[in-house]
């Protein structure tokens, strides 16, 4: 069976998909199971980490208060700053439990694979450990039934954003 694949791209808008040069994203948006998640974070402005933590916890979650921090690469099978994420969840009133996604998938006999630093946050278990993790390259096949892929945060509109959407399209083509 094919895995369930979640590709997250913080900042991607439906208007980004209104192009004719997206051979992977275009057809997926037209006929695939596509969802739009506007993260209602724990603060007025959500950060990419907040979105990944919200996916992990299944409810509003976020990083510590302050400026947005980028996800860090996995180190020795652990998500850096995991203790910070747990502290932030404990301090908020949303009863978020980072790691719940991996816990539930594991309880059903599966596992969560991740590609990229943000995806590792979403796919980590309650201790911040990641199972099948790939830093930045999409493997030829996954052994887990759930796969989370970090498509990278998109920059503000302009030439850099156009290039970033094209790179995301190439990444989606690779995953598919």
Secondary structure by P-SEA (a helix, b strand, c coil): cccbbbbbbcccccccccccccccaaaaaaccbbbbbccccccccccaaaaaaaaaacccccccccccccccccccccccaaaaaaaaaaacccccccaaaaaaaaaacbbbbbccaaaaaaaccccccccccccccccccccccbbbbcccccccccaaaaaaaaaaaaaaaaac
